[in-house]
Every structure is written in C-alpha cells, then in structure tokens.
Amino acid sequence: MKLNHDLVRSLLLSIESSEDLHGFSPREVHDFMKNNNVSENETGYVVNKLNEAGFITGKATISGDNYYTIFPGNLTYDGHEFLDNIRDDGVWKDTKEIASKFSSVSASFLSKIAVGVISEIIKKQIGF
C-alpha cells in the first residue's frame, strides 16, 4: 500500500487537536475516517507507519476478517517536530511540489524539504 502523505498530515493534525489525554479516541478515529473519506485499511496503514516512524504512541491491529482496532494514541516529541515542519499550508504546498519531482519520498525527507522551504522563507523575511 502506498503511503498517502496528505493523509499523514491530516491525521497528525487531527491527533494533535484531540483534547483526550489518553490519545485520539475511537470516536475521533471514526469521525476522521468519515470526514476524510478514507477506509479503515488506509487509516490503519497510516497509523502503523506513523508508529513505526516514532511519530505517534498508538497503533492499529487487525484480527480475523479485516477487523481493525485503531488507537493512534498521542503525538511523540518527534511527531510534534515533524508536524511543526509541515503544519503551515503554504509550506506544505511548496514541500509537496518539490517532493513531486522524486519517485519516492520518505517522511524524514519530507521534513527536510519543509525545513528547507521554511529556511528560504526566513531568508526572504530577513533579507539574506
């Protein structure tokens, strides 16, 4: 399954907005899937990849005939750092545009691109 970077960003933003100290609740997961028109498979895959990357504390498990239990948990420090790099809509748009020139882009590479985009914005702001 291909990792959908827009879905990664949307899920991280949603997890961050949760006020549940135990993490993104099952109801929030359901609402997220409905609002973003994504399946349990897509959501579970992204949750597991974010967990593997160390960006969230939770995970998705599958049992039986595609029955998912999806508990994304909370953002880790690395998850907050990654999200902070891609949070701004303009930075995200520019980051995706640059990343689209490559056939394969990891989350860490996306973060590096976003840092570069942010650095260029700062340079323009302070006149370098």
Summary of the structure (lengths in Angstrom):
residues: 128
radius of gyration: 15.6
end to end distance: 42.3
largest distance: 59.0
contacts: 361
relative contact order: 0.14
helix: 61%
strand: 11%
